[in-house]
Amino acid sequence: MYGVVLWSDQRQNRAVIWCEDHGDLAYYKGDVGGDSAMTAGDLVEFELHEAADMRLADMPRLITQRSHPTLSSDLRRAGAQLGVVPSAAPSAANSDYAANVVPFREARMAAYA
């Protein structure tokens, strides 16, 4: 499967990948201290399998570095225009969005499902 990295943490060797089939996002969890150098916007190829209701990426391989450098910000901007994510950056004052994870509110998402 091919996909574009939306988010990565190189220190923890983790990434979230938007898959070419536009299904659920895939999560990559490598060994801490591993050699993954994926960054947001990279096009990668990987093996996909499901476990515990999650899609997991295995053995990612970089195809093109920074092939889609604005994809994450484009998705964030589109979400803000639809009103499903905040338009401003997260802040400590706005505790709903203070973490790295955007909470999905069922009532809002049902309107777009």
Rosetta silent file (secondary structure, phi, psi, omega in degrees, C-alpha in Angstrom):
SEQUENCE: MYGVVLWSDQRQNRAVIWCEDHGDLAYYKGDVGGDSAMTAGDLVEFELHEAADMRLADMPRLITQRSHPTLSSDLRRAGAQLGVVPSAAPSAANSDYAANVVPFREARMAAYA
SCORE:     score description
SCORE:     0.000 S_00000001
   1 L     0.000  147.732  173.761    0.000    0.000    0.000 S_00000001
   2 E  -106.903  153.690  177.217    1.105    3.575   -0.618 S_00000001
   3 E  -164.652  169.571  178.509    0.332    6.488    1.657 S_00000001
   4 E  -115.232  131.267  179.600    1.352    9.960    2.744 S_00000001
   5 E   -70.284  123.537  177.115    2.648   10.596    6.249 S_00000001
   6 E   -92.290  -33.804 -177.438    0.365   13.082    8.029 S_00000001
   7 E  -151.705  145.073  174.741    2.224   13.143   11.345 S_00000001
   8 E  -148.901  155.294  173.363    5.381   11.589   12.712 S_00000001
   9 E  -130.097  101.008 -175.170    7.477   11.496   15.861 S_00000001
  10 L   -69.125  -31.156  178.334   10.978   10.440   14.921 S_00000001
  11 L   -63.837  -41.730 -179.242   12.153   10.163   18.543 S_00000001
  12 L   -92.761   -4.246  178.774    9.427    7.625   19.345 S_00000001
  13 L    58.927   54.719 -178.188    9.505    6.134   15.817 S_00000001
  14 E  -131.369  155.088  177.359    5.777    6.596   15.236 S_00000001
  15 E  -159.265  156.237  172.266    3.686    7.909   12.337 S_00000001
  16 E  -118.618  130.584 -171.602    0.119    8.308   11.093 S_00000001
  17 E  -124.493  132.241  173.708   -0.362    7.618    7.383 S_00000001
  18 E   -86.204  119.663 -172.756   -3.190    8.525    4.994 S_00000001
  19 E   -85.140  150.935 -178.459   -3.630    5.442    2.798 S_00000001
  20 L   -61.394  -25.092 -179.865   -4.067    5.412   -0.968 S_00000001
  21 L   -83.729    0.387  179.435   -7.409    3.569   -0.634 S_00000001
  22 L    59.498   22.927  174.001   -8.791    6.487    1.448 S_00000001
  23 L   -81.132 -157.977  177.826   -9.837    4.018    4.132 S_00000001
  24 L   -59.678  153.420  176.810   -8.978    4.461    7.796 S_00000001
  25 L   -65.101  153.355  177.344   -5.609    5.985    8.600 S_00000001
  26 E  -105.827  142.539 -179.557   -2.739    3.592    9.267 S_00000001
  27 E  -109.646  131.564  176.357   -0.624    3.811   12.409 S_00000001
  28 E  -111.750  129.095  177.877    3.076    2.961   12.401 S_00000001
  29 E  -132.492   98.283  178.239    4.790    2.054   15.663 S_00000001
  30 L   -93.704  178.147  177.549    8.407    1.070   15.243 S_00000001
  31 L   -66.097  135.695  176.552   10.998    0.288   17.870 S_00000001
  32 L   -59.698  132.586 -176.900   11.987    3.350   19.897 S_00000001
  33 L    84.019    6.748  178.774   15.346    4.467   18.609 S_00000001
  34 L   -68.764 -174.798 -173.212   14.669    2.739   15.289 S_00000001
  35 L  -100.349   17.416  179.942   15.791    4.068   11.950 S_00000001
  36 L   -70.537  127.883  178.402   12.515    5.564   10.719 S_00000001
  37 L  -119.942   26.922 -178.859   13.076    9.020    9.300 S_00000001
  38 L   -67.643  139.440  174.823    9.539    9.587    8.026 S_00000001
  39 L  -130.199  159.094  179.534    8.295   13.160    8.151 S_00000001
  40 L   -54.174  132.008  179.964    4.934   14.710    7.379 S_00000001
  41 L    99.763  -10.971  179.872    4.431   14.904    3.630 S_00000001
  42 L   -75.229  140.381  171.809    6.568   11.879    2.720 S_00000001
  43 E   -90.278  125.488 -177.756    5.180    9.304    0.280 S_00000001
  44 E  -129.034  156.709  172.448    5.800    5.815    1.678 S_00000001
  45 E  -115.057  141.035 -176.225    5.083    2.222    0.708 S_00000001
  46 E  -156.696  162.940  172.035    4.221   -0.263    3.454 S_00000001
  47 E   -86.060  139.526 -177.644    2.579   -3.559    4.327 S_00000001
  48 E  -117.767  133.712  171.334   -0.870   -3.078    5.852 S_00000001
  49 E  -145.091  160.853 -179.156   -2.627   -5.297    8.352 S_00000001
  50 E  -110.945  140.534  177.479   -5.447   -4.869   10.842 S_00000001
  51 E  -153.534  131.305  178.181   -5.309   -5.661   14.532 S_00000001
  52 L    53.986   46.762  178.638   -7.651   -4.624   17.336 S_00000001
  53 L    60.461   27.250  176.871   -9.782   -2.501   14.973 S_00000001
  54 E  -128.312  150.776  171.616   -6.752   -0.532   13.798 S_00000001
  55 E   -95.043  126.454 -177.473   -4.885   -0.393   10.534 S_00000001
  56 E  -116.652  135.834  177.688   -1.196   -0.890   11.141 S_00000001
  57 E   -96.058  131.034  177.221    1.644   -0.063    8.774 S_00000001
  58 E  -121.220  149.253  175.025    4.609   -2.434    8.735 S_00000001
  59 E    49.470   54.683  178.853    7.990   -2.115    7.042 S_00000001
  60 E   -66.228  144.115  179.582    7.521    1.419    5.671 S_00000001
  61 E  -132.816  125.970 -179.716    9.815    2.388    2.832 S_00000001
  62 E   -66.279  126.475  175.932   10.354    5.973    1.708 S_00000001
  63 E   -99.688  -53.366  179.098    9.343    6.484   -1.926 S_00000001
  64 E  -140.983  121.530  179.869    9.514   10.277   -2.244 S_00000001
  65 L   -73.846  131.894  176.575   10.609   12.642    0.491 S_00000001
  66 L    53.706   41.298  179.442    8.235   15.599    1.053 S_00000001
  67 L   -71.002  -25.930 -179.869    6.101   14.730   -1.985 S_00000001
  68 L  -133.430   66.466 -170.778    3.034   16.304   -0.328 S_00000001
  69 L   -65.912  -20.683 -177.272    4.499   18.909    2.059 S_00000001
  70 L  -106.232    5.188 -174.685    1.256   20.837    2.597 S_00000001
  71 H   -58.175  -47.359 -179.398   -1.184   17.924    2.942 S_00000001
  72 H   -59.983  -46.448 -179.639   -1.487   18.106    6.750 S_00000001
  73 H   -69.619  -34.057  176.384   -2.070   21.858    6.751 S_00000001
  74 H   -63.323  -42.760  178.618   -4.473   21.578    3.790 S_00000001
  75 H   -66.353  -40.746  177.525   -6.552   19.002    5.690 S_00000001
  76 H   -61.558  -43.566  179.936   -6.494   21.140    8.839 S_00000001
  77 H   -65.196  -41.999  178.448   -7.647   24.184    6.841 S_00000001
  78 H   -64.186  -40.542  177.420  -10.437   22.191    5.144 S_00000001
  79 H   -63.570  -38.521  177.987  -11.582   20.893    8.546 S_00000001
  80 H   -65.977  -39.597  178.732  -11.665   24.425    9.924 S_00000001
  81 H   -64.704  -32.809  177.758  -13.761   25.583    6.958 S_00000001
  82 H   -82.599  -11.741 -179.682  -16.243   22.764    7.657 S_00000001
  83 L    81.522   17.894 -179.128  -16.247   23.625   11.357 S_00000001
  84 L   -99.800  -11.397  172.877  -15.045   20.204   12.504 S_00000001
  85 L  -136.833  156.665 -179.069  -11.632   21.355   13.797 S_00000001
  86 L   -67.561  147.562  179.015  -10.571   24.678   15.330 S_00000001
  87 L   -81.231  -22.645  179.634   -9.258   27.325   12.957 S_00000001
  88 L   -96.176  161.934  176.920   -6.651   28.504   15.465 S_00000001
  89 L   -66.144  151.327  178.483   -3.690   26.558   16.756 S_00000001
  90 L   -59.493  147.712  177.348   -4.265   24.589   19.963 S_00000001
  91 L  -141.165  161.487  178.882   -3.648   26.467   23.199 S_00000001
  92 L   -65.025  -29.373 -179.696   -3.611   25.664   26.891 S_00000001
  93 L   -68.522  -27.427 -179.811   -6.630   27.953   27.322 S_00000001
  94 L  -104.145   81.543 -169.881   -8.652   25.768   24.955 S_00000001
  95 H   -62.399  -25.595  177.544   -8.327   22.466   26.804 S_00000001
  96 H   -59.047  -31.436 -173.982  -10.426   20.493   24.255 S_00000001
  97 H  -116.810   15.436 -176.110   -7.652   20.982   21.737 S_00000001
  98 L   -71.918  -23.781 -178.904   -4.612   21.270   23.987 S_00000001
  99 L   -85.798  175.178  177.024   -3.368   17.754   23.177 S_00000001
 100 L   -72.625  -14.100 -176.137   -1.892   16.511   19.892 S_00000001
 101 L  -103.123  130.731  176.667   -5.137   14.678   19.174 S_00000001
 102 L   -85.294  120.423  179.478   -8.194   16.526   17.865 S_00000001
 103 L   -71.892  136.217  177.710  -11.287   15.164   19.636 S_00000001
 104 L   -94.940  121.130  178.945  -14.091   14.202   17.285 S_00000001
 105 L   -92.030  121.812 -173.960  -17.465   15.291   18.549 S_00000001
 106 H   -56.494  -42.026 -177.595  -20.112   12.818   17.431 S_00000001
 107 H   -61.658  -42.668  179.441  -22.833   15.438   16.984 S_00000001
 108 H   -69.940  -41.872 -176.849  -20.656   17.503   14.639 S_00000001
 109 H   -69.919  -30.643 -179.709  -19.317   14.534   12.726 S_00000001
 110 H   -61.007  -32.640 -179.726  -22.786   13.022   12.186 S_00000001
 111 L   -67.850  -23.361 -176.995  -23.725   15.998   10.038 S_00000001
 112 L  -106.501   -1.980 -177.225  -20.848   15.229    7.652 S_00000001
 113 L   -78.277    0.000    0.000  -21.068   11.443    7.662 S_00000001
